[in-house]
């Protein structure tokens, strides 16, 4: 009986270890969403006219279906873990007309990090 318990415990531990070696089919995406221009007449180097963080959420879609959504924080940063694949990343600003953010494509590989930097237009001219 004791040998059976030891064998079963060893099999369980080895089985879990083997599963852990296979890795995950998910990857990690992080990035920022910034909007500009922020001044009607920008002067190079003017800190008041630097792009500003966008608030809202980043949407990760495949085939027109949102797979994951990630909150964009006050600094414009977002991050999400998603299954490996190619995603269209868009920004949802909660129905506001501006800023308008361009959709981007990002390829996410299993057990890897991807970066998605999103530029948004404030409409200031």
N, C-alpha and C positions, 0 to 999 in steps of 0.2 A: 504494500500500500504506500509506504514511504517513497519508494522509487517512482511509483506512478505520479505522486504529487510533485516530486522534484522534476520529473520529466515534463509534466504538464506546465509547471511554472517556467522552466527553461524554454519550452516551445513558445509560450506566450511572450516572453521577453524577446526572444529572437524574432518572432513574427512582427512585433511592434517595431523593432529596430529596422527590419527590412523595409517596412512600409515608410518609415521616416527617411530612408535613403533615397526613395523614389522622388522625393521633393514634392513641391506644390505645383498645381497647374495655374496658379495665380501669379500676377505681377503687381508691382506698385507704381502708381502714377502720382507725380506731384508737380505743382506748377504755380503760376501766378496769373492774375487777370488785372491788367492796368489799363486806364483810360486816358486818352490825350487827344488833341491838345487841351490844356487847361487854362490857357490865357488867349485872348483874341489876337494879341501881337506878342509872340514869344521872342524873348531875347536869349541868345545862347548863354547858358550857365546860370540863368535866373532860377533859384531854388523854388520860388513860388509857382513856377510854370512846369514843374516836373510832372510826369504822368501820375495819376492818383489811383489807389487801389479801388477795385470794383467790388461791391457787395452783392451777394446773391448765392447761386449755387452752380457748380460745374456739373453738366450732364454728360454721361458717357453712353453713347448709343451705337448699336449695331443693327443694320437692316431697318433703320427707322424706329427701333424700339429702345427706350432708355433702359440700360442694364444696371446702372448705378448712378447715384447722385451724391455729390460731396459739397458741404457748406464751404463758402469762400469767407475767410475770416477778415477782420478789420485791416490786416496788412496786405490783403489780396491773395493770400496763399490758400491752396486747397490740396488735398491728398486723398487717394482712395486705393483700395485693393480690388482688382478686377481679374476675371479669368483672362488668360492669354488670348490675344487677338488684336484686330485693328478696330479702332473706335473713332467715331466722329465726336469731338468734344465741343460742346456749346455752353454758353453762359445764360442762365435764367436770372434776370434782374427783377423779377416780380411784376412784370407787365409795364415797366417804365419804358418810355419811348427812347430814351438815351441813358446810358451809352449803348451803342450798337456794337456787338462783339462778333468778330469773324469766327466761323467754325473752323476747327483745325482737325487734321487726322493725326492719330498717334498709334504707333505699333507697340503693343505690350507683350513682352516675352515672359514665360514662366520663370519664377524665381529671379526676376531682374527689375531694375528701376527704369522708368521712362519719365521724360519731362515734357510737360505741355504748357507752353507760355502763350497766353492769349492777349491779343491787342484789341482794344475797344476804342471806338470813335465817339467823342463827346458831342460832336455836332458843332462845336465852336469854330467859326471861320473868321 
